[in-house]
């Protein structure tokens, strides 16, 4: 069945309009290379132990260790990675007293480019169990760039 002349003319005009907009827009759209966003908040825990991580100036870094046996959670380079406050111990009330349940947390702020070490130590690695080898040492190096 042949279409009436008006339908053919409308279809031709629609195709022409589509072709024109496609051709005009073809040179305007440029592919954009994917970028990896730099986090402004960096959260670290025991899985980051003995690693090096990257951050930029202005990044907040929060270390959370999941045992109240950890102590001396600190950075020795406050001019590069400054502590927002002293470390905070939050005991969990879901286990027996003295079992070490809870967290030790330290919030830091990347101040300027450089390298900063975050460290902590513990002597007990469980109820009545002394730490052996590296179990009692936590360290992370943070490399800060502009």
Z-matrix of the N, CA and C atoms (Angstrom, degrees):
N
C 1 1.441
C 2 1.525 1 108.08
N 3 1.294 2 115.78 1 129.31
C 4 1.459 3 121.20 2 -179.61
C 5 1.515 4 109.30 3 -85.33
N 6 1.329 5 114.21 4 140.77
C 7 1.460 6 119.46 5 178.21
C 8 1.517 7 109.42 6 -78.41
N 9 1.332 8 117.48 7 146.03
C 10 1.462 9 118.64 8 175.18
C 11 1.524 10 109.44 9 -59.34
N 12 1.290 11 114.53 10 155.15
C 13 1.453 12 121.38 11 -176.88
C 14 1.527 13 112.31 12 -53.50
N 15 1.333 14 119.24 13 -36.34
C 16 1.460 15 121.55 14 -177.65
C 17 1.532 16 111.19 15 -67.36
N 18 1.354 17 117.91 16 -36.30
C 19 1.470 18 120.11 17 178.67
C 20 1.523 19 110.67 18 -68.15
N 21 1.339 20 117.39 19 -39.64
C 22 1.456 21 120.79 20 178.52
C 23 1.517 22 110.58 21 -63.97
N 24 1.304 23 116.42 22 -41.42
C 25 1.463 24 120.46 23 179.65
C 26 1.528 25 111.08 24 -65.42
N 27 1.339 26 116.53 25 -40.53
C 28 1.476 27 119.49 26 178.67
C 29 1.525 28 111.22 27 -66.39
N 30 1.344 29 115.70 28 -42.04
C 31 1.462 30 118.85 29 179.53
C 32 1.521 31 109.82 30 -64.28
N 33 1.320 32 118.69 31 -41.63
C 34 1.453 33 122.15 32 178.28
C 35 1.529 34 110.96 33 -61.43
N 36 1.328 35 116.53 34 -43.62
C 37 1.463 36 120.94 35 179.83
C 38 1.530 37 110.86 36 -64.21
N 39 1.339 38 116.61 37 -39.90
C 40 1.474 39 120.15 38 179.02
C 41 1.522 40 110.63 39 -65.36
N 42 1.326 41 117.29 40 -42.86
C 43 1.467 42 121.04 41 178.56
C 44 1.520 43 110.53 42 -64.33
N 45 1.318 44 117.08 43 -41.20
C 46 1.454 45 121.53 44 178.80
C 47 1.523 46 110.94 45 -63.23
N 48 1.332 47 116.99 46 -42.40
C 49 1.463 48 121.07 47 178.98
C 50 1.525 49 110.52 48 -65.05
N 51 1.329 50 117.26 49 -41.95
C 52 1.458 51 121.27 50 179.09
C 53 1.519 52 110.94 51 -63.52
N 54 1.309 53 116.70 52 -43.13
C 55 1.466 54 121.09 53 179.57
C 56 1.521 55 110.83 54 -64.42
N 57 1.316 56 116.97 55 -39.91
C 58 1.466 57 121.12 56 -178.89
C 59 1.522 58 111.16 57 -66.15
N 60 1.333 59 116.53 58 -43.63
C 61 1.470 60 118.03 59 -178.85
C 62 1.520 61 110.74 60 -71.17
N 63 1.326 62 117.63 61 -33.02
C 64 1.463 63 120.31 62 177.79
C 65 1.514 64 110.23 63 -67.72
N 66 1.313 65 117.03 64 -43.02
C 67 1.454 66 120.61 65 -178.76
C 68 1.522 67 111.00 66 -68.89
N 69 1.321 68 117.62 67 -39.09
C 70 1.457 69 120.86 68 -178.63
C 71 1.524 70 110.78 69 -68.60
N 72 1.294 71 116.13 70 -36.49
C 73 1.460 72 119.33 71 -176.66
C 74 1.510 73 113.46 72 -85.09
N 75 1.330 74 117.72 73 -10.28
C 76 1.459 75 120.24 74 -174.67
C 77 1.518 76 111.97 75 -63.22
N 78 1.317 77 117.82 76 -39.80
C 79 1.457 78 119.39 77 -178.71
C 80 1.510 79 113.45 78 -83.18
N 81 1.307 80 118.41 79 -14.12
C 82 1.464 81 121.27 80 -174.52
C 83 1.528 82 112.72 81 -80.12
N 84 1.315 83 117.28 82 -35.47
C 85 1.464 84 119.99 83 -176.34
C 86 1.519 85 109.89 84 -85.38
N 87 1.305 86 117.21 85 121.41
C 88 1.454 87 123.08 86 177.45
C 89 1.528 88 108.68 87 -110.92
N 90 1.328 89 117.59 88 138.59
C 91 1.460 90 118.77 89 178.28
C 92 1.528 91 110.18 90 -65.23
N 93 1.312 92 115.57 91 142.85
C 94 1.455 93 121.43 92 -179.61
C 95 1.517 94 108.34 93 -108.44
N 96 1.316 95 116.63 94 126.91
C 97 1.462 96 120.42 95 178.85
C 98 1.523 97 109.19 96 -69.28
N 99 1.328 98 116.80 97 135.24
C 100 1.462 99 118.44 98 179.25
C 101 1.524 100 110.34 99 -65.83
N 102 1.311 101 116.09 100 143.77
C 103 1.458 102 120.84 101 178.73
C 104 1.522 103 108.75 102 -117.09
N 105 1.293 104 115.09 103 151.31
C 106 1.447 105 120.60 104 175.83
C 107 1.517 106 107.18 105 -97.27
N 108 1.311 107 118.18 106 113.59
C 109 1.458 108 119.07 107 -178.35
C 110 1.526 109 110.89 108 -67.06
N 111 1.305 110 115.94 109 142.70
C 112 1.449 111 121.17 110 176.32
C 113 1.520 112 107.89 111 -87.06
N 114 1.330 113 116.78 112 123.73
C 115 1.463 114 117.59 113 -178.24
C 116 1.521 115 111.60 114 -67.41
N 117 1.313 116 116.56 115 142.79
C 118 1.453 117 120.08 116 175.76
C 119 1.529 118 109.89 117 -95.78
N 120 1.334 119 115.72 118 -8.95
C 121 1.463 120 121.75 119 176.04
C 122 1.519 121 107.27 120 -132.21
N 123 1.307 122 116.04 121 127.79
C 124 1.449 123 121.64 122 -179.99
C 125 1.518 124 107.87 123 -121.52
N 126 1.337 125 117.40 124 119.60
C 127 1.459 126 122.32 125 179.76
C 128 1.512 127 108.68 126 -109.36
N 129 1.336 128 116.02 127 125.67
C 130 1.461 129 121.67 128 -178.21
C 131 1.520 130 109.62 129 -124.50
N 132 1.337 131 115.57 130 151.58
C 133 1.461 132 120.76 131 175.79
C 134 1.528 133 108.52 132 -144.16
N 135 1.326 134 117.69 133 -156.55
C 136 1.455 135 121.74 134 -177.00
C 137 1.528 136 113.13 135 -59.87
N 138 1.320 137 118.04 136 -27.53
C 139 1.464 138 120.28 137 179.72
C 140 1.523 139 112.46 138 -65.70
N 141 1.325 140 118.07 139 -19.88
C 142 1.465 141 121.97 140 179.11
C 143 1.530 142 112.00 141 -89.17
N 144 1.330 143 117.89 142 -1.44
C 145 1.459 144 121.63 143 -177.07
C 146 1.536 145 110.96 144 -55.60
N 147 1.329 146 115.50 145 133.69
C 148 1.469 147 123.85 146 178.42
C 149 1.526 148 112.37 147 62.92
N 150 1.335 149 117.54 148 35.27
C 151 1.465 150 121.49 149 177.00
C 152 1.520 151 109.52 150 -123.88
N 153 1.320 152 114.96 151 172.76
C 154 1.462 153 122.81 152 173.11
C 155 1.522 154 106.93 153 -120.48
N 156 1.330 155 116.17 154 131.27
C 157 1.466 156 121.41 155 179.08
C 158 1.528 157 108.74 156 -122.53
N 159 1.327 158 115.91 157 160.10
C 160 1.460 159 121.65 158 179.99
C 161 1.513 160 110.50 159 -110.10
N 162 1.325 161 115.08 160 147.73
C 163 1.463 162 121.84 161 176.66
C 164 1.525 163 107.79 162 -150.47
N 165 1.316 164 115.95 163 167.80
C 166 1.458 165 121.09 164 175.49
C 167 1.521 166 109.06 165 -113.96
N 168 1.316 167 115.53 166 161.43
C 169 1.461 168 120.71 167 176.75
C 170 1.527 169 107.80 168 -56.34
N 171 1.314 170 116.70 169 133.39
C 172 1.459 171 122.19 170 -179.71
C 173 1.519 172 113.74 171 99.35
N 174 1.319 173 117.62 172 -12.66
C 175 1.463 174 121.45 173 179.94
C 176 1.522 175 110.40 174 -70.99
N 177 1.333 176 116.06 175 136.80
C 178 1.463 177 119.06 176 172.03
C 179 1.525 178 107.26 177 -92.19
N 180 1.317 179 115.56 178 135.71
C 181 1.462 180 122.83 179 -178.52
C 182 1.524 181 107.37 180 -119.10
N 183 1.323 182 116.66 181 123.87
C 184 1.461 183 121.06 182 179.33
C 185 1.521 184 107.85 183 -119.80
N 186 1.329 185 116.08 184 123.09
C 187 1.458 186 122.88 185 176.93
C 188 1.518 187 107.25 186 -102.51
N 189 1.335 188 117.32 187 127.38
C 190 1.459 189 121.99 188 176.25
C 191 1.514 190 108.31 189 -127.15
N 192 1.327 191 116.28 190 115.56
C 193 1.461 192 122.00 191 177.71
C 194 1.521 193 108.33 192 -106.90
N 195 1.310 194 116.69 193 132.72
C 196 1.458 195 122.29 194 -169.76
C 197 1.529 196 113.53 195 -94.49
N 198 1.307 197 115.53 196 58.09
C 199 1.464 198 123.42 197 171.17
C 200 1.522 199 107.15 198 -168.39
N 201 1.307 200 116.44 199 136.67
C 202 1.467 201 118.99 200 178.53
C 203 1.527 202 111.57 201 -80.09
N 204 1.320 203 117.22 202 0.94
C 205 1.471 204 120.61 203 175.19
C 206 1.525 205 112.18 204 -75.39
N 207 1.331 206 118.70 205 -17.95
C 208 1.461 207 121.31 206 178.79
C 209 1.522 208 109.69 207 -69.28
N 210 1.333 209 116.23 208 140.36
C 211 1.468 210 120.70 209 176.46
C 212 1.523 211 109.29 210 -139.85
N 213 1.311 212 115.50 211 169.35
C 214 1.468 213 122.95 212 178.84
C 215 1.523 214 112.84 213 54.28
N 216 1.325 215 117.17 214 39.29
C 217 1.462 216 121.13 215 175.50
C 218 1.522 217 106.90 216 -73.36
N 219 1.325 218 116.24 217 111.78
C 220 1.459 219 120.22 218 -172.63
C 221 1.525 220 111.39 219 -159.21
N 222 1.317 221 115.76 220 171.43
C 223 1.460 222 122.76 221 169.40
C 224 1.525 223 107.26 222 -119.14
N 225 1.298 224 116.15 223 143.40
C 226 1.466 225 120.94 224 -179.11
C 227 1.528 226 111.87 225 -95.48
N 228 1.334 227 116.64 226 3.26
C 229 1.472 228 120.88 227 -179.30
C 230 1.526 229 109.95 228 -127.70
N 231 1.333 230 117.64 229 69.07
C 232 1.466 231 120.26 230 -176.88
C 233 1.531 232 113.65 231 -66.29
N 234 1.326 233 118.53 232 -16.45
C 235 1.461 234 119.61 233 177.12
C 236 1.534 235 111.47 234 -75.08
N 237 1.337 236 117.31 235 -17.11
C 238 1.463 237 122.64 236 177.70
C 239 1.526 238 110.66 237 -104.27
N 240 1.327 239 116.12 238 -46.60
C 241 1.463 240 122.53 239 -178.12
C 242 1.526 241 107.36 240 -131.17
N 243 1.314 242 115.82 241 98.15
C 244 1.463 243 121.69 242 -172.31
C 245 1.526 244 111.46 243 -90.64
N 246 1.321 245 115.24 244 137.96
C 247 1.463 246 120.43 245 176.13
C 248 1.521 247 109.42 246 -75.22
N 249 1.337 248 115.90 247 133.41
C 250 1.458 249 120.66 248 176.77
C 251 1.524 250 110.60 249 -73.81
N 252 1.319 251 116.64 250 -25.62
C 253 1.467 252 123.48 251 -179.25
C 254 1.523 253 106.86 252 -165.05
N 255 1.310 254 117.66 253 -178.48
C 256 1.458 255 120.35 254 174.15
C 257 1.526 256 108.86 255 -76.49
N 258 1.321 257 115.79 256 163.47
C 259 1.462 258 118.27 257 179.67
C 260 1.526 259 110.04 258 -64.04
N 261 1.325 260 115.52 259 149.81
C 262 1.460 261 121.11 260 -175.69
C 263 1.528 262 109.31 261 -119.30
N 264 1.318 263 116.70 262 128.43
C 265 1.459 264 122.91 263 177.68
C 266 1.524 265 108.12 264 -100.20
N 267 1.337 266 115.64 265 127.80
C 268 1.464 267 121.20 266 179.08
C 269 1.519 268 108.61 267 -124.99
N 270 1.345 269 117.53 268 99.09
C 271 1.467 270 118.93 269 179.53
C 272 1.526 271 110.74 270 -69.79
N 273 1.330 272 115.37 271 146.03
C 274 1.464 273 120.51 272 174.22
C 275 1.521 274 107.13 273 -91.26
N 276 1.289 275 116.85 274 140.94
C 277 1.462 276 120.84 275 -177.91
C 278 1.513 277 111.41 276 -99.00
N 279 1.343 278 116.11 277 24.25
C 280 1.453 279 119.89 278 -176.99
C 281 1.526 280 113.02 279 -105.33
N 282 1.332 281 117.75 280 3.12
C 283 1.457 282 119.42 281 179.30
C 284 1.529 283 109.12 282 -138.40
N 285 1.297 284 115.88 283 176.19
C 286 1.462 285 121.14 284 -176.67
C 287 1.527 286 110.78 285 -64.89
N 288 1.342 287 117.33 286 144.05
C 289 1.463 288 120.26 287 176.33
C 290 1.527 289 110.32 288 -57.49
N 291 1.322 290 115.72 289 139.72
C 292 1.463 291 120.71 290 178.87
C 293 1.518 292 113.99 291 85.80
N 294 1.313 293 118.26 292 0.51
C 295 1.467 294 121.23 293 -178.64
C 296 1.526 295 112.56 294 -85.47
N 297 1.327 296 117.88 295 -6.41
C 298 1.463 297 121.11 296 177.27
C 299 1.510 298 114.94 297 83.04
N 300 1.328 299 117.74 298 10.64
C 301 1.474 300 120.09 299 179.81
C 302 1.525 301 109.97 300 -72.04
N 303 1.305 302 115.32 301 132.85
C 304 1.453 303 121.34 302 179.50
C 305 1.515 304 109.90 303 136.64
N 306 1.320 305 116.09 304 -165.44
C 307 1.463 306 120.52 305 -177.92
C 308 1.525 307 111.50 306 -133.19
N 309 1.315 308 113.85 307 157.96
C 310 1.460 309 122.96 308 168.46
C 311 1.523 310 104.63 309 -121.32
N 312 1.328 311 116.42 310 128.77
C 313 1.465 312 120.02 311 -174.00
C 314 1.522 313 110.45 312 -132.06
N 315 1.322 314 115.13 313 143.88
C 316 1.459 315 121.62 314 176.30
C 317 1.516 316 108.66 315 -136.60
N 318 1.329 317 116.49 316 127.21
C 319 1.462 318 122.45 317 177.25
C 320 1.519 319 108.63 318 -101.74
N 321 1.332 320 115.67 319 131.24
C 322 1.455 321 122.50 320 -178.20
C 323 1.520 322 109.50 321 -129.08
N 324 1.332 323 115.49 322 167.43
C 325 1.465 324 121.16 323 -179.49
C 326 1.528 325 108.02 324 -139.07
N 327 1.343 326 117.39 325 126.55
C 328 1.465 327 121.83 326 178.77
C 329 1.525 328 109.51 327 -72.72
N 330 1.324 329 116.15 328 114.95
C 331 1.462 330 122.23 329 -172.65
C 332 1.523 331 113.04 330 -94.06
N 333 1.325 332 116.78 331 -43.02
C 334 1.467 333 120.04 332 -178.13
C 335 1.527 334 109.48 333 -152.04
N 336 1.326 335 117.73 334 164.58
C 337 1.465 336 119.98 335 179.27
C 338 1.529 337 111.57 336 -61.62
N 339 1.301 338 115.22 337 145.71
C 340 1.453 339 121.23 338 178.89
C 341 1.517 340 110.60 339 152.17
N 342 1.316 341 114.63 340 -164.07
C 343 1.458 342 121.30 341 -178.95
C 344 1.527 343 108.73 342 -124.22
N 345 1.326 344 115.47 343 136.66
C 346 1.467 345 119.98 344 -179.21
C 347 1.524 346 109.19 345 -135.69
N 348 1.317 347 115.76 346 137.67
C 349 1.461 348 121.35 347 175.83
C 350 1.514 349 109.32 348 -103.41
N 351 1.316 350 115.75 349 135.25
C 352 1.464 351 122.72 350 174.49
C 353 1.515 352 105.74 351 -111.14
N 354 1.333 353 116.63 352 129.52
C 355 1.456 354 119.74 353 -176.89
C 356 1.526 355 111.52 354 -133.90
N 357 1.325 356 114.42 355 158.21
C 358 1.466 357 122.35 356 173.13
C 359 1.519 358 106.54 357 -154.04
N 360 1.325 359 115.87 358 163.93
C 361 1.463 360 119.98 359 178.26
C 362 1.520 361 109.44 360 -144.20
N 363 1.301 362 114.69 361 160.68
C 364 1.458 363 121.42 362 174.34
C 365 1.523 364 107.88 363 -155.24
N 366 1.306 365 116.87 364 152.46
C 367 1.465 366 121.08 365 177.45
C 368 1.517 367 111.16 366 -107.22
N 369 1.336 368 116.45 367 -24.08
C 370 1.460 369 120.74 368 178.97
C 371 1.523 370 109.22 369 -106.49
N 372 1.321 371 116.16 370 129.40
C 373 1.457 372 121.56 371 179.82
C 374 1.528 373 111.12 372 -113.51
N 375 1.284 374 116.19 373 28.87
C 376 1.455 375 122.87 374 -179.98
C 377 1.511 376 107.39 375 152.04
N 378 1.287 377 116.31 376 168.33
C 379 1.458 378 119.74 377 -178.47
C 380 1.525 379 109.68 378 -59.65
N 381 1.321 380 115.97 379 116.64
C 382 1.471 381 124.27 380 179.07
C 383 1.528 382 112.76 381 59.78
N 384 1.330 383 117.81 382 31.03
C 385 1.471 384 121.52 383 177.43
C 386 1.518 385 109.44 384 -128.44
N 387 1.320 386 115.47 385 116.61
C 388 1.457 387 120.58 386 178.52
C 389 1.526 388 110.12 387 -73.72
N 390 1.333 389 115.55 388 147.15
C 391 1.459 390 120.62 389 177.42
C 392 1.526 391 109.87 390 -71.14
N 393 1.310 392 115.77 391 145.15
C 394 1.461 393 122.12 392 179.86
C 395 1.521 394 108.45 393 -119.90
N 396 1.326 395 116.65 394 134.61
C 397 1.466 396 120.91 395 177.60
C 398 1.519 397 112.18 396 61.69
N 399 1.346 398 115.49 397 -130.72
C 400 1.469 399 121.78 398 -177.37
C 401 1.528 400 114.06 399 -79.24
N 402 1.331 401 118.30 400 -2.93
C 403 1.467 402 120.46 401 -178.82
C 404 1.524 403 112.49 402 -56.79
N 405 1.316 404 116.41 403 -30.09
C 406 1.461 405 120.98 404 -176.13
C 407 1.514 406 115.02 405 -92.93
N 408 1.340 407 116.79 406 6.56
C 409 1.464 408 120.43 407 -179.15
C 410 1.517 409 110.47 408 -124.77
N 411 1.320 410 114.81 409 133.85
C 412 1.461 411 121.80 410 175.49
C 413 1.516 412 107.04 411 -121.93
N 414 1.326 413 116.47 412 130.89
C 415 1.468 414 119.45 413 175.62
C 416 1.524 415 109.80 414 -151.17
N 417 1.324 416 113.98 415 137.83
C 418 1.459 417 122.15 416 175.74
C 419 1.524 418 106.37 417 -136.94
N 420 1.316 419 115.76 418 136.44
C 421 1.449 420 120.41 419 174.06
C 422 1.533 421 107.69 420 -102.82
N 423 1.326 422 115.68 421 131.39
C 424 1.458 423 121.14 422 178.23
C 425 1.519 424 107.50 423 -112.68
N 426 1.331 425 116.05 424 118.69
C 427 1.463 426 122.51 425 176.58
C 428 1.527 427 106.38 426 -95.66
N 429 1.335 428 115.27 427 118.95
C 430 1.465 429 120.38 428 -175.98
C 431 1.525 430 109.29 429 -109.70
N 432 1.330 431 115.33 430 131.27
C 433 1.465 432 121.05 431 178.00
C 434 1.533 433 108.68 432 -124.10
N 435 1.319 434 115.47 433 167.97
C 436 1.476 435 120.91 434 179.37
C 437 1.498 436 111.35 435 -58.86
